[in-house]
Amino acid sequence: MDVTKYIKSRDNNYHFYGVVNGKRIRQSLKTDNYADALLKAEQILGAKESVVPTSDQTLYIDAVDRYFMRKHNKPNAWRDGYKPSEYCNGTTILSALRRLYGVCDITYVSDVTFQALDTWLNDVKYNSYLTGSTTKKHTLTNKTLNKHVTRIKGFLEYCVLMGYTATNEAKKFEILPESTPDRTTFTDEQIIIILQNAGIYRDFFELMLETGLRGCDAMVLTKDNFPDGDKIRFESVKTKVKLFVPISKRAQEIVKSIKTKRLFPWATTKRQKSLSQIVLKKILGKAYCHKHHINTHTFRHTFAMAKYKKYKNMDIVSNFLGHEHLSTTKIYAKNLPNDVLKDYLD
């Protein structure tokens, strides 16, 4: 039974609001700890006869909080979650762990069996919503499913090391075969069309094109990220890699032309962030973007290929992009254009 819907936070304490046996109940749970509140709510609902952990059992929610504190330096992760501006790998990991808890009615870490994980993975595969939608579902690719399993593996590996559970059941999953789509880049003609029709997103699109930044990194930039004017200093929202690299003159002009301290103040909510993707699809056509896997990340691909054409050096491209491993950068050069390949002919 999902008891989370009965719990509300008020005055630094959790309260129970719900109907039990036809009787409306509103009472303080007298705790500011989310895990304790869940247990007390379950007792009120009669969902479980006993929710007192034995010496060899660890509450799932407690283990999640300890994992995030240890691995991501995030206190009270289960209760507080992440703000939209804090998007990182931890966001997707926490989402996966919460979904596992809700789908499989997990109480203890030891409840995370292979059968429970299989149920969770099927739910993830067939009941996930498209980005920015609460009604349209789609089937996730094998590559995305492998990422979800890897996140759960990491959490359970921590639990095994801490003695919360005996085995990492997620290791029993075989890696699903993946098919990586070709990396698409924008043509010069497409770039002109995009910038002419981008409206308020023009500076955002062009800055990504000039710097190779990920969309999630560009959205949170402020003037403070450009201390010397001709260089950018920031920590990646996604990978936490710190980068300090020079930027082009055009990028410098874009930053100077923006009057607000935060470069893109419209990027404050998840909905507003997704609008940039929607605008891009309207400009080039939804069907075309879907067929060629085009999104705002394509600006990064285009930047990478432009730098590779100029320098013919993958290490330089890797430094600009802030990749920790050169193998990641090589993915961008999987299908090099013919004009680049000609430079290597005798």
C-alpha positions in Angstrom: 0.0 0.0 0.0 1.3 3.5 -0.9 1.2 5.4 2.4 3.1 8.4 1.1 -0.1 10.2 -0.1 -1.3 10.3 3.5 1.8 12.2 4.8 2.1 16.0 4.8 4.9 18.2 6.1 3.7 21.0 8.4 5.5 23.1 11.0 8.7 21.1 10.8 6.8 17.9 11.5 5.0 15.2 9.5 1.2 14.8 9.8 -1.2 12.1 8.8 -4.2 13.0 6.7 -6.5 10.3 5.5 -9.6 8.1 5.9 -9.4 4.8 7.8 -12.4 2.5 8.0 -14.6 5.4 7.0 -13.3 7.8 9.6 -11.3 10.9 8.7 -8.0 11.1 10.7 -5.8 14.1 11.0 -3.0 13.8 13.6 0.6 14.8 14.1 3.1 11.9 13.6 5.5 13.8 16.0 8.6 13.3 13.9 10.6 15.3 11.4 12.1 12.1 10.0 10.4 10.9 6.8 11.2 7.2 7.4 9.7 7.3 10.9 6.7 9.1 9.5 6.1 6.3 7.0 6.3 3.7 9.6 3.8 5.5 11.9 1.5 6.0 8.9 1.6 2.4 8.1 0.7 1.5 11.7 -2.3 3.9 11.5 -3.5 2.4 8.2 -2.9 -1.2 9.4 -0.9 -1.8 6.3 1.5 -4.0 8.1 1.2 -5.9 11.4 4.7 -4.9 12.4 7.1 -2.4 11.0 9.8 -2.5 13.7 13.0 -3.6 12.1 15.0 -6.5 13.6 18.7 -6.3 14.2 19.5 -7.8 10.8 17.1 -5.6 8.8 17.6 -2.1 7.6 14.8 0.2 6.5 15.0 0.9 2.7 14.4 4.6 3.1 17.1 4.9 5.8 19.6 3.1 3.5 18.7 5.5 0.6 19.4 8.5 2.9 22.7 7.1 4.1 23.7 6.2 0.5 23.1 9.7 -0.8 24.8 11.3 2.2 27.9 9.1 1.6 28.0 9.1 -2.2 26.4 12.4 -3.1 26.8 14.5 0.1 23.0 15.0 0.0 21.3 15.0 3.5 17.6 13.9 3.8 17.6 13.0 0.1 14.4 10.9 0.3 12.4 13.6 2.0 13.8 16.7 0.4 14.8 15.4 -3.1 16.5 17.7 -5.5 15.4 21.1 -6.8 15.1 21.6 -10.6 18.3 23.8 -10.5 20.2 20.9 -8.7 19.7 18.4 -11.6 22.5 15.9 -11.6 23.1 12.1 -11.7 21.8 11.9 -8.2 18.4 13.1 -9.4 17.9 10.2 -11.7 19.2 7.7 -9.1 16.8 8.9 -6.5 13.9 8.8 -9.0 14.8 5.2 -9.8 15.0 4.2 -6.1 11.7 6.0 -5.3 10.0 4.2 -8.1 11.3 0.8 -6.9 9.9 1.6 -3.5 6.4 2.6 -4.8 6.0 -0.2 -7.4 7.2 -3.1 -5.2 6.0 -2.0 -1.7 9.6 -2.1 -0.3 10.1 -1.8 3.5 13.5 -3.2 4.1 16.6 -3.4 1.9 16.2 -7.2 2.1 12.9 -6.9 0.3 14.7 -5.9 -2.9 14.6 -9.4 -4.5 15.3 -10.3 -8.1 11.5 -10.7 -8.6 10.9 -7.2 -7.2 13.5 -5.7 -9.5 12.1 -7.5 -12.5 8.6 -6.1 -11.7 10.1 -2.6 -11.3 12.1 -2.8 -14.6 9.0 -3.8 -16.5 7.1 -0.9 -15.0 9.9 1.5 -16.0 10.0 0.1 -19.5 6.3 0.3 -20.3 4.9 3.0 -18.0 7.3 5.9 -18.5 6.1 9.3 -19.7 7.6 11.4 -22.4 9.6 14.4 -21.2 7.3 17.3 -20.5 4.1 15.1 -20.6 1.9 13.5 -17.9 -0.3 11.6 -20.3 1.8 10.2 -23.2 3.8 7.1 -22.5 6.6 5.5 -24.5 8.7 2.3 -24.3 12.2 2.9 -23.1 15.2 1.8 -25.1 17.6 -1.0 -23.9 20.3 1.7 -23.4 18.1 3.6 -21.0 17.0 0.4 -19.2 20.7 -0.6 -18.7 21.3 2.8 -17.1 18.5 2.3 -14.7 19.8 -1.1 -13.7 23.3 0.3 -13.2 21.9 2.9 -10.8 20.2 0.2 -8.7 23.3 -1.9 -8.8 25.4 1.0 -7.4 22.9 1.4 -4.5 22.7 -2.3 -3.7 26.5 -2.7 -3.9 26.7 0.0 -1.2 24.1 -1.9 0.9 26.1 -5.1 0.6 29.3 -3.4 1.8 27.4 -1.8 4.7 25.8 -5.2 5.6 22.3 -4.1 5.0 21.7 -7.0 2.6 23.5 -10.2 1.8 23.5 -10.0 -2.0 23.2 -7.6 -4.9 20.3 -9.0 -6.8 20.6 -6.4 -9.6 23.8 -8.2 -10.7 21.6 -11.1 -12.0 20.4 -8.9 -14.8 22.2 -9.4 -18.1 23.2 -6.3 -20.1 20.6 -5.7 -22.8 21.9 -5.2 -26.4 22.1 -1.6 -27.3 21.9 0.3 -30.5 23.4 3.7 -30.4 22.0 6.2 -32.9 24.3 8.1 -35.2 25.4 11.5 -33.9 23.7 14.1 -36.0 25.1 17.6 -36.5 23.5 20.7 -37.8 24.3 22.0 -41.3 25.2 25.6 -41.8 21.8 26.2 -43.5 20.0 24.6 -40.5 21.9 26.8 -38.1 20.8 29.9 -39.9 17.2 28.8 -39.9 17.3 27.9 -36.2 18.8 31.2 -35.1 16.4 33.2 -37.3 13.4 31.5 -35.7 14.6 30.9 -32.1 13.0 34.0 -30.6 14.0 34.3 -26.9 16.1 31.1 -27.2 18.5 32.5 -29.8 21.2 33.4 -27.3 20.8 30.0 -25.6 21.1 28.1 -28.8 24.0 30.1 -30.1 26.0 30.0 -26.9 25.7 26.2 -26.9 26.9 26.2 -30.5 29.9 28.4 -29.6 30.9 26.6 -26.4 29.8 23.0 -26.7 28.0 23.2 -23.4 25.3 20.8 -22.4 21.8 22.4 -22.2 21.6 21.7 -18.4 25.0 23.5 -17.9 24.1 26.4 -20.1 20.8 27.0 -18.4 22.4 27.7 -14.9 25.2 30.0 -16.1 25.6 33.4 -14.5 28.0 36.3 -15.2 30.2 34.9 -12.4 31.1 32.0 -14.7 33.0 34.3 -16.9 35.5 36.0 -14.5 38.0 36.9 -17.2 35.6 37.7 -20.0 37.3 35.4 -22.5 37.1 32.2 -20.5 34.4 30.2 -18.8 34.7 28.5 -15.4 32.0 26.1 -14.2 31.2 22.7 -12.7 29.1 20.5 -14.8 25.6 19.9 -13.4 25.6 16.4 -14.8 29.1 15.0 -14.3 30.5 17.4 -11.6 33.6 17.9 -13.7 35.2 21.3 -13.3 36.1 23.1 -16.5 38.1 26.3 -17.2 38.5 26.9 -21.0 38.6 29.9 -23.4 35.5 30.8 -25.4 35.1 32.3 -28.8 34.7 36.0 -29.5 31.1 35.4 -30.5 30.4 33.7 -27.2 32.0 36.7 -25.4 29.7 39.0 -27.3 26.6 37.0 -26.3 27.5 37.1 -22.6 28.2 40.8 -22.7 24.9 41.5 -24.5 22.8 39.9 -21.7 22.0 42.4 -19.0 20.8 40.0 -16.3 23.2 38.3 -13.9 21.7 34.9 -14.7 22.1 34.5 -18.5 18.9 32.6 -19.0 16.4 33.6 -16.3 13.6 31.8 -18.1 15.2 28.4 -17.3 13.7 28.1 -13.8 11.2 25.3 -14.0 11.2 21.9 -15.7 8.4 22.9 -18.0 10.3 26.1 -19.1 13.4 24.1 -19.7 11.6 21.6 -22.0 10.2 24.5 -24.1 13.6 25.0 -25.7 13.4 21.4 -27.1 9.8 22.0 -28.3 10.8 25.2 -30.1 13.7 23.4 -31.8 11.3 20.7 -33.0 8.9 23.3 -34.3 11.6 25.0 -36.3 13.0 21.8 -38.0 9.9 19.7 -37.9 9.0 17.1 -35.2 9.2 14.1 -37.6 12.6 15.2 -38.9 14.0 15.7 -35.3 12.6 12.3 -34.2 14.1 10.5 -37.2 17.6 12.0 -36.8 17.6 12.1 -33.0 17.9 15.9 -32.9 17.5 17.8 -29.6 19.4 20.6 -27.9 22.3 18.2 -27.3 22.9 18.3 -31.1 24.4 21.8 -30.6 27.1 20.1 -28.6 27.7 17.5 -31.3 28.0 20.2 -33.9 30.5 22.1 -31.8 32.6 18.9 -31.3 32.7 18.1 -35.0 33.6 21.7 -35.9 36.5 21.6 -33.5 37.6 18.2 -34.8 37.5 19.5 -38.4 39.7 22.4 -37.4 42.3 20.7 -35.1 42.2 17.0 -36.2 43.0 16.3 -32.6 40.5 14.4 -30.4 42.4 15.4 -27.2 41.7 19.0 -27.8 38.0 18.3 -28.5 37.8 16.3 -25.3 39.3 19.2 -23.3 36.7 21.7 -24.7 33.8 19.3 -23.9 35.1 18.4 -20.4 35.0 14.7 -21.0 36.8 12.6 -18.4 37.5 9.8 -20.8 38.7 10.1 -24.4 36.5 7.1 -25.3 33.4 9.3 -24.7 34.7 11.9 -27.2 35.4 9.3 -29.8 31.6 8.5 -29.9 31.2 11.9 -31.6 33.5 10.8 -34.4 31.9 7.5 -35.0 30.8 8.6 -38.5 33.1 11.3 -39.7 32.0 13.4 -42.7 33.7 12.7 -46.1 35.4 16.1 -46.1 37.2 15.2 -42.9 38.2 11.7 -44.1 39.7 13.2 -47.3 42.3 15.0 -45.2 43.8 11.6 -44.2 44.2 10.3 -47.8 47.7 10.1 -49.2 
